[in-house]
Every structure is written in C-alpha cells, then in structure tokens.
Amino acid sequence: MLTIAVTGHMDLTEESVPLVRGALDELLRPRAGGLVGISCIAKGADSLFAEAVLAVGGRLVVVIPSRDYRQAKVKPEHAATFDRLVAAAGDVLVMPHETANRQAYEAANAELLQRADRLVAVWNGQPPTGKGGGTADVVLVAREAGIPVDVVWPEGASRRG
C-alpha cells in the first residue's frame, strides 16, 4: 500500500484545472492498485488530487485542519465538492484545533507528511512566501524529511492574480 499526500495551490486559474487534473490522473494511474491518497481537500490542488485518487480506485483519507474549518473556510462555490469528498473518504481526521488558523494548517500538513510515503506538490516552483504553511514550505519540509516529492505543474498552468 502506497500512501501519497498532496500539497498545492488553491488559486489555480479555471484554464489550469483540466491541465492539473490530467497530470494528476497520469501520475496516479500506474499506482492505482494499492493507493491511499491523503488530502485536506481544500479548493484547487487538494480537491483535484482527491478526485483523481478516487477515479483510479484509491482510498481517500481526509485531514481537516480544525473543527470550524467547514463553516469558517469552505466557500459556497466549493462546499458541494468538499462535502462529496468527505462522504467518499475512507477516513476523516479532524485535527484537534477549534479554529482554522496557521497553527491548524501547519498541524494538518505535519499529519499529511507523517503518513506519507510520497508527496505530490501541485506547485509552480516559487520559493516560500515567509508566511509559513504554504505549498513551498510543505515541499521543503518533505524534502528535508527524505520524503520523495513529485512536482506537478503542467505547461500552461497558472495561478489567479
């Protein structure tokens, strides 16, 4: 059983979504036999990865950063996807934080990496912003821990803004 965690950008452009999803499908398809995917199922990369895991018959494990995450952070346009992925998950772990904040996100990322054999990073390769807990930070921690990282950033992918 191979456990793959995900980190990635939430703010993918609309045009990037099918490109990233296609790249994730291509990456996960050969590993479909005994795949466990672990994700915080945030909008963007996390949810695209979770959907790709389920599409190849993998088992989804969801890590929710805080008790109030669904009500405080999940925007209306992402709520149906979030709820569908929670329902499809084999396991749902809610971190022991009351509120969704940097500490909760960092704890959730640490949980992902603790469980992971590999990390998929939907990442444009830009360095950390200094805020902590972002995609580049998670990649750095994974590499320091010796966890293999697969970077997914297909040609033509971009972020909003």
DSSP file (Angstrom, degrees, kcal/mol; ACC not computed):
  #  RESIDUE AA STRUCTURE BP1 BP2  ACC     N-H-->O    O-->H-N    N-H-->O    O-->H-N    TCO  KAPPA ALPHA  PHI   PSI    X-CA   Y-CA   Z-CA
    1    1 A M              0   0    0      0, 0.0     2,-0.5     0, 0.0    34,-0.2   0.000 360.0 360.0 360.0 123.3    0.0    0.0    0.0
    2    2 A L  E     -a   35   0A   0     32,-2.5    34,-2.9    29,-0.2     2,-0.6  -0.893 360.0-155.3-104.4 127.1    1.5    3.3   -1.1
    3    3 A T  E     -a   36   0A   0     -2,-0.5   114,-3.2    32,-0.2   115,-1.5  -0.909  12.0-174.8-106.1 120.5    0.3    6.5    0.7
    4    4 A I  E     -ab  37 118A   0     32,-2.9    34,-2.4    -2,-0.6   115,-0.2  -0.961   5.2-162.4-117.0 124.8    0.6    9.7   -1.3
    5    5 A A  E     -ab  38 119A   0    113,-2.3   115,-2.9    -2,-0.5     2,-0.4  -0.589  10.3-141.1 -97.4 165.5   -0.1   13.1    0.3
    6    6 A V  E     + b   0 120A   0     32,-1.2     2,-0.3   113,-0.2    34,-0.3  -0.963  21.0 172.2-129.8 146.1   -0.8   16.3   -1.6
    7    7 A T  E     + b   0 121A   0    113,-2.2   115,-2.5    -2,-0.4     2,-0.3  -0.963  25.7 130.1-138.0 152.9    0.0   19.9   -1.2
    8    8 A G  E     - b   0 122A   0     -2,-0.3    38,-0.2   113,-0.2   115,-0.2  -0.973  52.6 -55.4 173.2 172.8   -0.7   22.6   -3.8
    9    9 A H        -     0   0    0    113,-1.9    36,-2.3    -2,-0.3     3,-0.3  -0.407  26.6-162.7 -72.0 138.7   -2.0   25.9   -4.8
   10   10 A M  S    S+     0   0    0     34,-0.2     2,-0.5     1,-0.2    -1,-0.1   0.715  82.0  67.3 -86.3 -25.4   -5.7   26.8   -4.1
   11   11 A D        +     0   0    0    149,-0.1   149,-3.3    33,-0.1    -1,-0.2  -0.250  64.9 155.1 -99.8  45.3   -5.8   29.6   -6.6
   12   12 A L  B     -F  159   0B   0     -2,-0.5   147,-0.2    -3,-0.3     5,-0.1  -0.440  47.1-111.1 -68.6 143.4   -5.5   27.8   -9.9
   13   13 A T    >>  -     0   0    0    145,-2.3     4,-1.2     1,-0.1     3,-0.7  -0.346  27.6-110.2 -69.0 159.3   -7.0   29.5  -12.9
   14   14 A E  T 34 S+     0   0    0      1,-0.3     3,-0.4     2,-0.2    -1,-0.1   0.868 120.8  53.4 -57.6 -37.8  -10.0   28.0  -14.5
   15   15 A E  T 3> S+     0   0    0      1,-0.2     4,-0.6     2,-0.1    -1,-0.3   0.761 104.8  56.1 -69.4 -25.1   -7.9   27.0  -17.5
   16   16 A S  H <> S+     0   0    0     -3,-0.7     4,-2.9   142,-0.2     5,-0.3   0.770  87.5  78.2 -78.0 -26.6   -5.4   25.3  -15.3
   17   17 A V  H  X S+     0   0    0     -4,-1.2     4,-2.7    -3,-0.4     5,-0.2   0.914  96.8  41.8 -54.9 -52.7   -7.9   22.9  -13.6
   18   18 A P  H  > S+     0   0    0      0, 0.0     4,-2.3     0, 0.0    -1,-0.2   0.858 114.9  53.1 -65.4 -31.6   -8.2   20.4  -16.5
   19   19 A L  H  X S+     0   0    0     -4,-0.6     4,-2.0     2,-0.2    -2,-0.2   0.943 113.2  42.2 -64.9 -47.5   -4.4   20.5  -17.1
   20   20 A V  H  X S+     0   0    0     -4,-2.9     4,-2.5     2,-0.2     5,-0.2   0.919 114.0  51.6 -66.4 -43.6   -3.6   19.8  -13.5
   21   21 A R  H  X S+     0   0    0     -4,-2.7     4,-2.6    -5,-0.3    -1,-0.2   0.914 109.9  50.0 -61.5 -42.0   -6.3   17.1  -13.2
   22   22 A G  H  X S+     0   0    0     -4,-2.3     4,-2.2    -5,-0.2    -1,-0.2   0.906 111.1  48.7 -61.5 -42.1   -4.9   15.4  -16.4
   23   23 A A  H  X S+     0   0    0     -4,-2.0     4,-2.0     2,-0.2    -2,-0.2   0.882 111.8  49.4 -66.6 -38.0   -1.4   15.5  -15.0
   24   24 A L  H  X S+     0   0    0     -4,-2.5     4,-2.6     2,-0.2     5,-0.3   0.920 109.8  51.1 -67.0 -43.0   -2.6   14.0  -11.7
   25   25 A D  H  X S+     0   0    0     -4,-2.6     4,-2.5     1,-0.2    -2,-0.2   0.930 111.1  48.9 -57.3 -45.8   -4.5   11.2  -13.4
   26   26 A E  H  < S+     0   0    0     -4,-2.2    -1,-0.2     1,-0.2    -2,-0.2   0.888 113.4  46.7 -62.5 -40.5   -1.4   10.4  -15.4
   27   27 A L  H  < S+     0   0    0     -4,-2.0    -1,-0.2     1,-0.2    -2,-0.2   0.888 119.5  38.0 -68.9 -40.3    0.8   10.3  -12.3
   28   28 A L  H >< S+     0   0    0     -4,-2.6     3,-1.7     1,-0.2     4,-0.2   0.778  95.5  80.0 -86.6 -27.7   -1.6    8.2  -10.2
   29   29 A R  G >< S+     0   0    0     -4,-2.5     3,-1.5     1,-0.3     4,-0.2   0.870  92.2  50.3 -52.0 -46.0   -2.9    5.7  -12.8
   30   30 A P  G 3  S+     0   0    0      0, 0.0    -1,-0.3     0, 0.0     3,-0.3   0.711 112.9  48.4 -67.7 -16.0    0.1    3.4  -12.7
   31   31 A R  G X  S+     0   0    0     -3,-1.7     3,-0.6    -4,-0.2   -29,-0.2   0.253  76.3 113.7-103.2  11.7   -0.1    3.3   -8.9
   32   32 A A  G X   +     0   0    0     -3,-1.5     3,-0.9    -4,-0.2    -1,-0.2   0.757  56.0  78.3 -59.3 -29.4   -3.9    2.5   -8.7
   33   33 A G  G 3  S+     0   0    0     -3,-0.3    -1,-0.2     1,-0.3    -2,-0.1   0.885 116.1   2.5 -51.4 -54.1   -3.5   -1.0   -7.3
   34   34 A G  G <  S+     0   0    0     -3,-0.6   -32,-2.5     2,-0.0     2,-0.4  -0.342  90.4 152.6-132.7  54.4   -2.9   -0.1   -3.6
   35   35 A L  E <   -a    2   0A   0     -3,-0.9    24,-2.6   -34,-0.2     2,-0.5  -0.715  23.5-174.7 -96.2 132.3   -3.1    3.6   -3.4
   36   36 A V  E     -ac   3  59A   0    -34,-2.9   -32,-2.9    -2,-0.4     2,-0.5  -0.996  12.1-162.7-116.5 124.8   -4.0    5.7   -0.4
   37   37 A G  E     -ac   4  60A   0     22,-2.8    24,-3.1    -2,-0.5     2,-0.5  -0.911   0.3-161.6-107.9 134.4   -4.3    9.4   -1.1
   38   38 A I  E     +ac   5  61A   0    -34,-2.4   -32,-1.2    -2,-0.5     2,-0.3  -0.966  21.2 156.5-121.5 129.2   -4.3   11.8    1.8
   39   39 A S  E     - c   0  62A   0     22,-2.4    24,-2.2    -2,-0.5   -32,-0.1  -0.988  50.0-138.2-151.1 150.4   -5.6   15.4    1.4
   40   40 A C        -     0   0    0     -2,-0.3     7,-0.1   -34,-0.3    22,-0.1   0.404  45.9-137.1 -87.0   0.2   -7.0   18.4    3.2
   41   41 A I        +     0   0    0      5,-0.2     3,-0.1     1,-0.1    44,-0.1   0.713  42.7 161.5  47.8  33.2   -9.5   18.7    0.3
   42   42 A A      > -     0   0    0      1,-0.2     5,-1.5    32,-0.0    -1,-0.1  -0.290  53.2 -75.1 -66.3 164.9   -9.1   22.5    0.1
   43   43 A K  T   5S+     0   0    0      3,-0.2     3,-0.5     4,-0.1     2,-0.4  -0.263 104.2  13.9 -57.3 148.9  -10.2   24.1   -3.2
   44   44 A G  T  >5S+     0   0    0      1,-0.2     4,-2.4     2,-0.1     3,-0.3  -0.692 128.3  10.9  90.6-133.4   -7.8   23.7   -6.0
   45   45 A A  H  >5S+     0   0    0    -36,-2.3     4,-2.6    -2,-0.4    -1,-0.2   0.850 124.8  55.4 -55.9 -43.7   -5.0   21.2   -6.0
   46   46 A D  H  >5S+     0   0    0     -3,-0.5     4,-2.1     1,-0.2    -5,-0.2   0.921 113.4  40.6 -59.2 -46.0   -6.1   19.3   -2.8
   47   47 A S  H  ><S+     0   0    0     -5,-1.5     4,-2.6    -3,-0.3    -1,-0.2   0.881 113.2  53.5 -72.7 -38.0   -9.6   18.5   -4.2
   48   48 A L  H  X S+     0   0    0     -4,-2.4     4,-2.0     2,-0.2    -2,-0.2   0.917 111.1  47.7 -61.0 -41.9   -8.3   17.8   -7.7
   49   49 A F  H  X S+     0   0    0     -4,-2.6     4,-2.6    -5,-0.2    -2,-0.2   0.933 110.7  51.0 -62.4 -46.8   -5.9   15.2   -6.2
   50   50 A A  H  X S+     0   0    0     -4,-2.1     4,-2.2     1,-0.2    -2,-0.2   0.907 110.8  48.7 -59.5 -42.5   -8.6   13.7   -4.1
   51   51 A E  H  X S+     0   0    0     -4,-2.6     4,-2.2     1,-0.2    -1,-0.2   0.887 110.9  50.6 -64.7 -38.6  -10.9   13.3   -7.1
   52   52 A A  H  X S+     0   0    0     -4,-2.0     4,-1.4     2,-0.2     6,-0.2   0.886 108.3  52.5 -66.7 -39.2   -8.0   11.7   -9.1
   53   53 A V  H  <>S+     0   0    0     -4,-2.6     5,-2.7     1,-0.2     3,-0.5   0.947 112.5  44.7 -59.6 -49.0   -7.3    9.2   -6.2
   54   54 A L  H ><5S+     0   0    0     -4,-2.2     3,-1.5     1,-0.2    -2,-0.2   0.869 107.6  59.4 -64.2 -36.6  -11.0    8.2   -6.2
   55   55 A A  H 3<5S+     0   0    0     -4,-2.2    -1,-0.2     1,-0.3    -2,-0.2   0.806 106.7  46.5 -64.5 -30.1  -11.1    8.0  -10.0
   56   56 A V  T 3<5S-     0   0    0     -4,-1.4    -1,-0.3    -3,-0.5    -2,-0.2   0.310 124.4-102.1 -94.8  10.1   -8.3    5.4  -10.1
   57   57 A G  T < 5S+     0   0    0     -3,-1.5    -3,-0.2     1,-0.2    -2,-0.1   0.655  72.7 147.4  83.7  15.1  -10.0    3.4   -7.3
   58   58 A G      < -     0   0    0     -5,-2.7     2,-0.5    -6,-0.2   -22,-0.2  -0.280  52.5-106.2 -78.1 169.0   -7.7    4.5   -4.5
   59   59 A R  E     -c   36   0A   0    -24,-2.6   -22,-2.8    30,-0.1     2,-0.5  -0.842  31.8-143.2 -98.2 130.7   -8.7    5.1   -0.9
   60   60 A L  E     -c   37   0A   0     -2,-0.5    30,-2.8    28,-0.4    31,-1.2  -0.819  13.2-169.9-100.4 130.4   -9.0    8.7    0.2
   61   61 A V  E     -cd  38  91A   0    -24,-3.1   -22,-2.4    -2,-0.5     2,-0.4  -0.985  12.7-155.8-114.7 126.7   -8.0    9.9    3.7
   62   62 A V  E     -cd  39  92A   0     29,-2.6    31,-3.2    -2,-0.5     2,-0.5  -0.877   7.1-163.9-107.3 132.5   -9.1   13.4    4.5
   63   63 A V  E     - d   0  93A   0    -24,-2.2    31,-0.2    -2,-0.4    29,-0.0  -0.971   6.6-162.2-114.0 117.7   -7.4   15.6    7.1
   64   64 A I  E     - d   0  94A   0     29,-3.1    31,-3.1    -2,-0.5   -23,-0.1  -0.890  13.5-143.1-102.1 124.1   -9.5   18.6    8.2
   65   65 A P  S    S+     0   0    0      0, 0.0     2,-0.3     0, 0.0    32,-0.2   0.750  72.3   1.7 -62.6 -28.2   -7.3   21.3    9.9
   66   66 A S    >   -     0   0    0     30,-0.1     3,-1.1    32,-0.1     4,-0.3  -0.974  69.5-106.3-155.7 165.1   -9.8   22.4   12.6
   67   67 A R  T 3  S+     0   0    0     30,-3.2     3,-0.3    -2,-0.3     4,-0.2   0.835 121.0  42.5 -65.0 -32.2  -13.3   21.8   14.0
   68   68 A D  T 3> S+     0   0    0     30,-1.2     4,-3.1    29,-0.3     5,-0.4   0.336  82.6 107.6 -96.0   8.3  -14.6   25.0   12.4
   69   69 A Y  H <>>S+     0   0    0     -3,-1.1     4,-2.8     1,-0.2     5,-1.1   0.899  76.5  50.2 -55.6 -48.2  -12.9   24.6    9.0
   70   70 A R  H  >5S+     0   0    0     -4,-0.3     4,-0.8    -3,-0.3    -1,-0.2   0.934 120.2  34.5 -58.8 -48.8  -16.1   23.7    7.1
   71   71 A Q  H  45S+     0   0    0     -4,-0.2    -1,-0.2     1,-0.2    -2,-0.2   0.847 125.6  40.1 -77.3 -32.7  -18.1   26.6    8.3
   72   72 A A  H  <5S+     0   0    0     -4,-3.1    -3,-0.2     1,-0.1    -2,-0.2   0.810 129.5  17.6 -88.2 -30.5  -15.2   29.2    8.5
   73   73 A K  H  <5S+     0   0    0     -4,-2.8     2,-0.8    -5,-0.4    -3,-0.2   0.658  92.1  95.2-121.3 -20.7  -13.2   28.5    5.4
   74   74 A V     << -     0   0    0     -5,-1.1     5,-0.1    -4,-0.8    -1,-0.0  -0.674  67.2-141.6 -83.7 113.9  -15.1   26.5    2.8
   75   75 A K    >>  -     0   0    0     -2,-0.8     3,-2.1     1,-0.1     4,-1.2  -0.344  22.3-109.2 -72.2 152.8  -16.6   29.0    0.4
   76   76 A P  H 3> S+     0   0    0      0, 0.0     4,-0.5     0, 0.0     3,-0.4   0.841 117.8  57.1 -51.9 -37.8  -20.1   28.3   -1.0
   77   77 A E  H 34 S+     0   0    0      1,-0.2     4,-0.2     2,-0.1    -3,-0.0   0.671 114.8  38.2 -71.6 -14.0  -18.7   27.5   -4.5
   78   78 A H  H <> S+     0   0    0     -3,-2.1     4,-2.7     2,-0.1    -1,-0.2   0.521  91.4  91.9-107.5  -9.6  -16.5   24.7   -3.0
   79   79 A A  H  X S+     0   0    0     -4,-1.2     4,-2.8    -3,-0.4     5,-0.2   0.872  84.6  49.6 -58.7 -44.2  -19.0   23.4   -0.4
   80   80 A A  H  X S+     0   0    0     -4,-0.5     4,-2.3     2,-0.2    -1,-0.2   0.912 114.1  45.8 -64.4 -41.8  -20.6   20.7   -2.6
   81   81 A T  H  > S+     0   0    0      2,-0.2     4,-2.5    -4,-0.2     5,-0.2   0.934 113.2  50.2 -64.3 -46.1  -17.2   19.3   -3.7
   82   82 A F  H  X S+     0   0    0     -4,-2.7     4,-2.3     1,-0.2    -2,-0.2   0.942 113.3  45.4 -56.9 -50.2  -15.9   19.4   -0.1
   83   83 A D  H  X S+     0   0    0     -4,-2.8     4,-2.3     1,-0.2    -1,-0.2   0.885 112.0  51.8 -63.9 -39.5  -18.9   17.6    1.3
   84   84 A R  H  X S+     0   0    0     -4,-2.3     4,-1.7    -5,-0.2    -1,-0.2   0.904 111.3  47.3 -63.8 -41.3  -18.8   15.0   -1.5
   85   85 A L  H  X S+     0   0    0     -4,-2.5     4,-1.1     2,-0.2    -2,-0.2   0.880 110.2  51.8 -70.2 -38.0  -15.2   14.2   -0.9
   86   86 A V  H >< S+     0   0    0     -4,-2.3     3,-0.6    -5,-0.2    -1,-0.2   0.934 111.4  48.6 -60.3 -44.3  -15.7   13.9    2.9
   87   87 A A  H 3< S+     0   0    0     -4,-2.3    -2,-0.2     1,-0.2    -1,-0.2   0.836 112.6  48.2 -64.7 -32.7  -18.5   11.5    2.2
   88   88 A A  H 3< S+     0   0    0     -4,-1.7   -28,-0.4    -5,-0.1    -1,-0.2   0.613  89.4 109.3 -83.3 -13.0  -16.3    9.5   -0.2
   89   89 A A    <<  -     0   0    0     -4,-1.1   -28,-0.2    -3,-0.6     3,-0.1  -0.330  62.3-147.9 -70.1 143.9  -13.4    9.3    2.2
   90   90 A G  S    S+     0   0    0    -30,-2.8     2,-0.3     1,-0.3   -29,-0.2   0.792  89.6  15.0 -74.8 -30.1  -12.4    6.0    3.8
   91   91 A D  E     -d   61   0A   0    -31,-1.2   -29,-2.6     2,-0.0     2,-0.4  -0.994  63.9-163.0-143.7 142.7  -11.2    8.0    6.9
   92   92 A V  E     -d   62   0A   0     -2,-0.3     2,-0.6   -31,-0.2   -29,-0.2  -0.982   8.5-169.7-128.8 120.1  -11.7   11.6    8.0
   93   93 A L  E     -d   63   0A   0    -31,-3.2   -29,-3.1    -2,-0.4     2,-0.6  -0.943   5.6-160.9-111.3 119.9   -9.4   13.0   10.6
   94   94 A V  E     -d   64   0A   0     -2,-0.6   -27,-0.1   -31,-0.2   -31,-0.1  -0.896  23.5-127.1 -99.7 120.9  -10.3   16.4   12.2
   95   95 A M        -     0   0    0    -31,-3.1     2,-1.8    -2,-0.6   -28,-0.1  -0.298  25.8-107.6 -65.6 151.6   -7.3   18.0   13.8
   96   96 A P  S    S+     0   0    0      0, 0.0     2,-0.4     0, 0.0    -1,-0.1  -0.183  81.1 114.9 -81.1  48.6   -7.8   19.0   17.5
   97   97 A H        -     0   0    0     -2,-1.8   -30,-3.2   -32,-0.2   -29,-0.3  -0.953  55.8-152.5-116.3 136.5   -7.9   22.7   16.8
   98   98 A E  S    S+     0   0    0     -2,-0.4   -30,-1.2   -32,-0.2     2,-0.3   0.918  79.8  37.9 -71.1 -43.2  -11.0   24.8   17.4
   99   99 A T  S    S-     0   0    0    -32,-0.1     2,-0.9   -33,-0.1     5,-0.2  -0.841  83.1-114.8-119.1 149.3  -10.3   27.4   14.7
  100  100 A A        +     0   0    0     -2,-0.3     2,-0.3   -34,-0.1   -34,-0.1  -0.683  62.2 129.9 -79.5 106.5   -8.8   27.4   11.3
  101  101 A N  S  > S-     0   0    0     -2,-0.9     4,-2.4   -36,-0.1     5,-0.2  -0.829  74.9 -77.0-145.8-177.0   -5.5   29.3   11.5
  102  102 A R  H  > S+     0   0    0     -2,-0.3     4,-2.8     1,-0.2     5,-0.2   0.890 128.2  53.3 -56.6 -41.6   -1.9   29.0   10.7
  103  103 A Q  H  > S+     0   0    0      1,-0.2     4,-2.1     2,-0.2    -1,-0.2   0.909 110.0  48.1 -60.7 -42.4   -1.2   26.6   13.6
  104  104 A A  H  > S+     0   0    0     -5,-0.2     4,-2.3     2,-0.2    -1,-0.2   0.908 112.8  47.9 -64.9 -42.4   -4.1   24.4   12.5
  105  105 A Y  H  X S+     0   0    0     -4,-2.4     4,-2.6     2,-0.2    -2,-0.2   0.907 111.5  49.6 -66.3 -41.4   -2.8   24.3    8.9
  106  106 A E  H  X S+     0   0    0     -4,-2.8     4,-2.2    -5,-0.2    -1,-0.2   0.886 111.3  49.6 -65.4 -37.6    0.7   23.5    9.9
  107  107 A A  H  X S+     0   0    0     -4,-2.1     4,-2.1    -5,-0.2    -2,-0.2   0.903 111.2  49.4 -66.1 -41.0   -0.5   20.7   12.1
  108  108 A A  H  X S+     0   0    0     -4,-2.3     4,-2.3     2,-0.2    -2,-0.2   0.917 111.2  49.2 -64.1 -42.8   -2.6   19.3    9.2
  109  109 A N  H  X S+     0   0    0     -4,-2.6     4,-2.4     1,-0.2    -2,-0.2   0.896 109.8  51.8 -63.2 -39.7    0.4   19.5    6.9
  110  110 A A  H  X S+     0   0    0     -4,-2.2     4,-2.3     1,-0.2    -1,-0.2   0.892 109.0  51.1 -63.1 -39.0    2.6   17.7    9.5
  111  111 A E  H  X S+     0   0    0     -4,-2.1     4,-1.5     2,-0.2    -2,-0.2   0.911 108.9  51.4 -64.0 -43.0   -0.1   15.0    9.8
  112  112 A L  H  X S+     0   0    0     -4,-2.3     4,-1.0     1,-0.2     3,-0.4   0.949 113.4  44.1 -57.1 -49.9   -0.1   14.6    6.0
  113  113 A L  H  < S+     0   0    0     -4,-2.4     3,-0.3     1,-0.2    -1,-0.2   0.849 107.8  58.3 -68.8 -33.5    3.7   14.2    5.9
  114  114 A Q  H  < S+     0   0    0     -4,-2.3    -1,-0.2     1,-0.2    -2,-0.2   0.855 113.9  38.9 -62.9 -33.4    3.8   11.9    8.8
  115  115 A R  H  < S+     0   0    0     -4,-1.5    -1,-0.2    -3,-0.4     2,-0.2   0.603  99.2 102.7 -89.5 -13.5    1.5    9.4    7.0
  116  116 A A     <  -     0   0    0     -4,-1.0  -112,-0.2    -3,-0.3     3,-0.1  -0.487  42.8-176.7 -88.5 140.7    3.0    9.9    3.5
  117  117 A D  S    S+     0   0    0   -114,-3.2     2,-0.3     1,-0.3  -113,-0.2   0.684  87.9   8.7 -88.8 -29.0    5.4    7.6    1.5
  118  118 A R  E    S-b    4   0A   0   -115,-1.5  -113,-2.3    29,-0.2     2,-0.4  -0.939  70.3-138.1-144.0 161.9    5.5   10.3   -1.2
  119  119 A L  E     -be   5 149A   0     29,-2.4    31,-3.1    -2,-0.3     2,-0.5  -0.996   5.3-155.0-126.3 132.2    4.2   13.9   -1.7
  120  120 A V  E     -be   6 150A   0   -115,-2.9  -113,-2.2    -2,-0.4     2,-0.6  -0.933  14.2-164.9-100.9 126.3    2.6   15.3   -4.8
  121  121 A A  E     -be   7 151A   0     29,-2.7    31,-2.9    -2,-0.5     2,-1.4  -0.939  15.6-159.9-116.8 111.1    3.1   19.0   -5.0
  122  122 A V  E     +be   8 152A   0   -115,-2.5  -113,-1.9    -2,-0.6     2,-0.4  -0.743  48.1 148.2 -85.1  93.5    0.9   21.0   -7.4
  123  123 A W        -     0   0    0     -2,-1.4    -2,-0.1    29,-0.7  -115,-0.0  -0.986  59.5-145.0-144.8 135.4    3.4   23.8   -7.3
  124  124 A N        -     0   0    0     -2,-0.4    29,-0.1     2,-0.1    -1,-0.1   0.423  54.1-112.4 -82.5   2.0    4.7   26.5   -9.6
  125  125 A G        +     0   0    0      1,-0.3    -1,-0.1     0, 0.0    28,-0.0   0.456  66.7 145.9  85.8   0.9    8.2   26.1   -8.1
  126  126 A Q        -     0   0    0      1,-0.1    -1,-0.3     3,-0.0     3,-0.1  -0.431  52.5-105.6 -72.2 147.2    8.2   29.6   -6.5
  127  127 A P        -     0   0    0      0, 0.0     9,-0.2     0, 0.0    10,-0.1  -0.154  50.3 -71.6 -68.1 166.4   10.1   29.9   -3.1
  128  128 A P        -     0   0    0      0, 0.0     7,-0.0     0, 0.0     5,-0.0  -0.195  33.9-138.5 -57.5 149.3    8.2   30.2    0.2
  129  129 A T        -     0   0    0     -3,-0.1    -3,-0.0     1,-0.0     0, 0.0   0.622  39.3-114.0 -84.8 -14.2    6.5   33.5    0.9
  130  130 A G  S    S+     0   0    0      4,-0.0     3,-0.0     0, 0.0    -1,-0.0   0.348  95.0 102.2  95.4  -6.4    7.6   33.6    4.5
  131  131 A K  S    S-     0   0    0      1,-0.0   -29,-0.0   -29,-0.0     0, 0.0   0.726  81.5-130.8 -80.8 -22.0    4.0   33.2    5.9
  132  132 A G  S    S+     0   0    0      1,-0.0     3,-0.1   -26,-0.0   -26,-0.1   0.292  78.0  55.1  84.5 144.9    4.5   29.5    6.7
  133  133 A G  S    S+     0   0    0      1,-0.2    -1,-0.0   -27,-0.1     2,-0.0   0.444  76.0 129.7  81.6   0.2    2.3   26.6    5.8
  134  134 A G  S  > S-     0   0    0      1,-0.1     4,-2.2  -127,-0.1    -1,-0.2  -0.216  75.9 -92.5 -81.9 176.6    2.3   27.2    2.1
  135  135 A T  H  > S+     0   0    0      1,-0.2     4,-2.4     2,-0.2     5,-0.2   0.911 125.3  49.5 -54.9 -49.1    3.0   24.8   -0.7
  136  136 A A  H  > S+     0   0    0      1,-0.2     4,-2.2     2,-0.2    -1,-0.2   0.869 109.9  52.6 -62.3 -36.0    6.7   25.6   -1.0
  137  137 A D  H  > S+     0   0    0      2,-0.2     4,-2.4     1,-0.2    -1,-0.2   0.913 109.4  48.3 -64.4 -42.9    7.1   25.2    2.8
  138  138 A V  H  X S+     0   0    0     -4,-2.2     4,-2.6     2,-0.2    -2,-0.2   0.902 110.8  51.1 -65.7 -41.1    5.5   21.8    2.8
  139  139 A V  H  X S+     0   0    0     -4,-2.4     4,-2.7     2,-0.2     5,-0.2   0.927 110.2  50.0 -60.1 -45.3    7.8   20.7   -0.1
  140  140 A L  H  X S+     0   0    0     -4,-2.2     4,-2.4     1,-0.2    -2,-0.2   0.922 111.9  46.7 -60.1 -47.0   10.8   21.9    1.8
  141  141 A V  H  X S+     0   0    0     -4,-2.4     4,-1.7     2,-0.2    -1,-0.2   0.911 112.6  50.6 -63.2 -42.6    9.8   20.0    5.0
  142  142 A A  H  <>S+     0   0    0     -4,-2.6     5,-2.7     1,-0.2     4,-0.4   0.937 111.4  47.3 -61.2 -46.8    9.1   16.9    3.0
  143  143 A R  H ><5S+     0   0    0     -4,-2.7     3,-1.2     1,-0.2    -1,-0.2   0.902 110.5  52.1 -63.4 -40.1   12.5   17.0    1.2
  144  144 A E  H 3<5S+     0   0    0     -4,-2.4    -1,-0.2     1,-0.3    -2,-0.2   0.832 109.4  51.0 -63.7 -30.9   14.3   17.6    4.5
  145  145 A A  T 3<5S-     0   0    0     -4,-1.7    -1,-0.3    -5,-0.2    -2,-0.2   0.457 119.4-112.0 -84.9  -1.5   12.5   14.5    5.9
  146  146 A G  T < 5 +     0   0    0     -3,-1.2    -3,-0.2    -4,-0.4    -2,-0.1   0.675  66.3 148.6  79.8  17.3   13.6   12.5    2.9
  147  147 A I      < -     0   0    0     -5,-2.7    -1,-0.3    -6,-0.2   -29,-0.2  -0.755  52.3-117.2 -85.4 123.7   10.1   12.1    1.5
  148  148 A P        -     0   0    0      0, 0.0   -29,-2.4     0, 0.0     2,-0.5  -0.345  30.1-152.1 -60.6 138.6   10.1   11.8   -2.3
  149  149 A V  E     -e  119   0A   0    -31,-0.2     2,-0.6   -29,-0.0   -29,-0.2  -0.962  10.9-161.5-119.8 127.1    8.3   14.8   -4.0
  150  150 A D  E     -e  120   0A   0    -31,-3.1   -29,-2.7    -2,-0.5     2,-0.5  -0.938  16.3-150.7-103.5 113.6    6.6   14.6   -7.4
  151  151 A V  E     -e  121   0A   0     -2,-0.6     2,-0.6   -31,-0.2   -29,-0.2  -0.746   9.5-166.4 -88.3 129.1    6.1   18.2   -8.6
  152  152 A V  E     +e  122   0A   0    -31,-2.9   -29,-0.7    -2,-0.5  -128,-0.0  -0.960  31.2 136.4-116.6 112.6    3.1   18.6  -10.9
  153  153 A W        -     0   0    0     -2,-0.6     3,-0.1   -31,-0.2     4,-0.1  -0.547  37.8-156.4-153.2  80.9    2.9   21.9  -12.8
  154  154 A P    >   -     0   0    0      0, 0.0     3,-2.3     0, 0.0  -134,-0.1  -0.157  34.6 -84.9 -63.7 153.6    1.9   21.2  -16.4
  155  155 A E  T 3  S+     0   0    0      1,-0.3     3,-0.1  -136,-0.1     0, 0.0  -0.346 118.7  27.0 -56.6 131.9    2.8   23.5  -19.2
  156  156 A G  T 3  S+     0   0    0      1,-0.4    -1,-0.3    -3,-0.1     2,-0.1   0.273  88.4 132.6  95.7 -10.6    0.1   26.2  -19.4
  157  157 A A    <   +     0   0    0     -3,-2.3    -1,-0.4  -141,-0.1     2,-0.3  -0.458  27.9 162.9 -73.3 146.4   -0.8   26.0  -15.7
  158  158 A S        -     0   0    0   -145,-0.1  -145,-2.3    -2,-0.1     2,-0.3  -0.981  32.9-116.6-157.2 167.0   -1.1   29.3  -13.8
  159  159 A R  B     -F   12   0B   0     -2,-0.3  -147,-0.2  -147,-0.2     2,-0.1  -0.764  35.9-103.3-106.5 152.9   -2.4   30.9  -10.7
  160  160 A R              0   0    0   -149,-3.3  -149,-0.1    -2,-0.3    -1,-0.1  -0.372 360.0 360.0 -68.0 152.0   -5.1   33.6  -10.4
  161  161 A G              0   0    0     -2,-0.1    -1,-0.2     0, 0.0  -150,-0.0   0.457 360.0 360.0  89.9 360.0   -3.9   37.1   -9.6
